[in-house]
Amino acid sequence: MGATTLSAYAQGNTNIAATPTAAYGQDNQGSVARSQYGLCWRTGYWTPSDSLTGCDGELAPLITNPIAPALVSNPAAITVNAAVSANGTNCDFSITLNESQTFGSGKTTLNQAAQQRIQAQVVEKLPTCGVIDAIVVTGHADRLGSRKHNEEIALKRAEAVAAFLKSKSVAAPIQIVGAGSNEPVAQCGQNLPARKLTACLSPDRRVVIHVQGHEK
């Protein structure tokens, strides 16, 4: 199905007719495919104009901030918009593995810097929250290589982060997304030598972790 992106929690198991375009993944009945947690699956071709009632937008019953994080032009600059509660805990937040925490070219193994950041800013923070609805982990790749390869390696990077979270006894539902090279953030010239180009594209080889939760 290619790169997939998770959208909102859907109400119940209502079947929704898929669009004629490739905006949403489809099941054998021609309805929008859902994850085991009731999430609709978007493809890498999805845009806001493709939104479907029951998958995107306000749903009933209302869930605080039900939309999974949109892939933005600069995920490294994502900031937390949810208000911090009186006890100083914010349980709806995103972090991006960047700089020394990104993956090497063609690599899918978390380095020590990435593990330390996930441990400090996700694993140790989760117990301070009341309820964690979901954790959405989105892997990215640079533009080098084929589209299929980039989608596969982006997914494997997301899987590596999910596996690390599970190894730390994180029990919250974890969804993984492979965004491929669809959302580059690095600005690199076309004529750079191979080694310099690989280094310049490092910010594109990242993972974004979005936690959807509620304070105690």
BABADO-111074 format. One record per residue (C-alpha): x negated, z negated, y; residue in one letter. Coordinates in steps of 0.05 Angstrom, whole numbers. Layout:
N
c1;c3;c2;type
X;Z;Y;a
...
//
This chain:
216
c1;c3;c2;type
0;0;0;m
-61;-5;45;g
-73;-58;97;a
-16;-107;103;t
4;-156;156;t
51;-215;147;l
109;-222;195;s
161;-277;204;a
193;-323;153;y
256;-288;132;a
323;-321;124;q
337;-331;49;g
324;-272;5;n
366;-222;44;t
349;-150;28;n
331;-108;88;i
329;-33;85;a
258;-8;99;a
245;40;156;t
232;113;139;p
162;105;167;t
105;66;136;a
116;6;182;a
136;-41;125;y
119;-45;52;g
177;-26;7;q
200;-49;-62;d
229;-5;-116;n
299;-11;-85;q
277;15;-17;g
281;-54;15;s
226;-88;55;v
179;-122;7;a
170;-197;14;r
118;-247;-7;s
134;-306;-52;q
146;-346;12;y
198;-298;40;g
151;-264;88;l
161;-190;104;c
101;-146;93;w
78;-101;151;r
30;-44;140;t
-28;-27;187;g
18;24;221;y
68;-29;245;w
82;-33;321;t
131;-78;358;p
179;-18;364;s
186;-19;288;d
212;-91;287;s
271;-104;240;l
323;-158;248;t
311;-209;193;g
237;-196;193;c
216;-201;266;d
244;-239;325;g
287;-302;326;e
316;-320;259;l
365;-374;236;a
352;-428;218;p
301;-430;275;l
230;-445;253;i
180;-466;306;t
134;-406;321;n
154;-367;258;p
114;-304;274;i
48;-294;241;a
-8;-281;291;p
-9;-210;319;a
-74;-172;311;l
-99;-168;382;v
-153;-127;415;s
-199;-187;419;n
-183;-239;365;p
-246;-277;384;a
-211;-295;449;a
-147;-322;416;i
-126;-387;449;t
-76;-437;425;v
-11;-432;464;n
28;-486;429;a
33;-552;467;a
-9;-609;442;v
32;-670;422;s
25;-738;453;a
-25;-760;399;n
-70;-701;416;g
-56;-661;353;t
-41;-587;355;n
-15;-564;287;c
-1;-491;306;d
-68;-459;321;f
-117;-403;305;s
-192;-399;296;i
-235;-337;289;t
-300;-337;250;l
-348;-303;298;n
-420;-302;321;e
-462;-337;267;s
-400;-345;223;q
-386;-271;212;t
-401;-232;148;f
-461;-189;135;g
-450;-114;128;s
-416;-102;61;g
-415;-177;47;k
-356;-221;28;t
-389;-288;18;t
-378;-344;68;l
-443;-369;99;n
-457;-442;113;q
-440;-436;187;a
-371;-409;170;a
-359;-463;118;q
-378;-517;167;q
-331;-491;220;r
-272;-484;172;i
-285;-554;146;q
-288;-584;216;a
-233;-545;251;q
-183;-532;195;v
-193;-575;133;v
-205;-641;170;e
-149;-626;219;k
-93;-612;169;l
-83;-684;147;p
-67;-703;219;t
-7;-657;218;c
62;-674;191;g
81;-608;158;v
41;-544;148;i
90;-485;138;d
36;-433;122;a
-36;-413;133;i
-46;-339;146;v
-117;-313;135;v
-133;-244;162;t
-197;-208;142;g
-229;-153;184;h
-283;-100;173;a
-326;-57;217;d
-316;18;222;r
-373;37;174;l
-349;64;108;g
-283;94;85;s
-215;68;104;r
-201;45;32;k
-268;9;28;h
-256;-26;94;n
-187;-49;73;e
-214;-75;7;e
-273;-112;37;i
-229;-142;93;a
-182;-169;39;l
-240;-198;-1;k
-264;-234;62;r
-195;-264;71;a
-195;-284;-2;e
-263;-318;6;a
-235;-361;62;v
-172;-377;22;a
-214;-396;-38;a
-255;-443;5;f
-192;-476;32;l
-165;-486;-38;k
-232;-514;-61;s
-221;-568;-8;k
-153;-586;-38;s
-113;-552;17;v
-43;-550;-14;a
-7;-512;41;a
18;-441;26;p
-38;-391;41;i
-24;-318;56;q
-81;-267;58;i
-82;-203;99;v
-131;-145;96;g
-132;-111;164;a
-189;-64;149;g
-224;-36;211;s
-158;-26;249;n
-173;-79;302;e
-245;-71;326;p
-272;-118;380;v
-344;-94;385;a
-362;-39;435;q
-420;-1;405;c
-448;67;423;g
-443;124;373;q
-518;141;376;n
-548;74;359;l
-598;71;302;p
-566;47;237;a
-596;-23;239;r
-577;-35;312;k
-507;-7;300;l
-496;-54;241;t
-517;-113;283;a
-474;-91;342;c
-413;-85;297;l
-421;-157;272;s
-361;-184;312;p
-315;-136;274;d
-334;-168;207;r
-293;-230;219;r
-235;-272;193;v
-179;-302;233;v
-145;-365;206;i
-76;-382;234;h
-43;-448;217;v
32;-455;226;q
51;-528;226;g
85;-587;260;h
58;-652;287;e
74;-719;256;k
//
